[in-house]
Amino acid sequence: MSYYHFQAADAEPFGSFEVFYVETWETHSTDFSAGWYWQACFPGCLPDGEPCGPFDSEAEALADAQSTEA
């Protein structure tokens, strides 16, 4: 698991997200496929929203997370 900062259009960092890999992930409402995911959160805190993915690589998950913020 790796933590990163979102970046604004002016390259100022803000917020935080993690990128992680799971083999399988079953919750009470959703089954997640194996792969790389990203999720908004701060280290040591609960995540903010559902994870995005799966992606084939950590680089793809990271690129997607960074492209979703303005």
N, C-alpha and C positions, 0 to 999 in steps of 0.2 A: 504494500500500500504506500502510495506517495502523495504528498500534499503539494498543491500549487496555488498560485494566486490568479484570479481573473485579471485581465488587463483592459483598461479603457482604451478608446481610440487614440488618446494622447500618450499611451504606454504607461500610465499610472496604474500600479497594482491596487486591487481592491478585492475584498471577499476571499474566499478560499474554497477549494474543492479537492477531493481525493480521487485517485485513479487506482482501481484494484481489479484483480482477477478472481473469478469463482468457477469452480467445477460445475456445481449445481446449487441452486438457491431456491428453497421453497418457503413461502410465507403462507399465512392463513388465507390470502386472497390471490396470490400470483406465484407462478413458477417461472424462474428466470433461467434462461439457457446459459451454458458455459461460455465464457468469454471475458473480455475486458469491459469495465464499466467506469463511469465517472459520476460523482454525486456531490452537490454543493454541501459543504460543511466546514466547520473549523475543528482543528485537532482537539480532541478531548470532549467534543460536544456531539449531540445527536445530529444526524443528517437533516438537511432541509429539503424535503421532497423525495420523489422516487429516483432511483438510479437510472442513468441513460446508457443504453447499450443493448445487446452486446456488440463489441467491436473485435476484429481479428487480432489487433495488436494494441499495446499500450500507447504507441505513437498515434494511432487512429483515434483512440478515446481522448487523448490529450488534445489533439487538433480539433476534434468536435467540440469539446468543452470550451476551448478558447475562441472558437468561431461563433458560439451562441451568444456571447456578450458583446455589447457595443462599446 
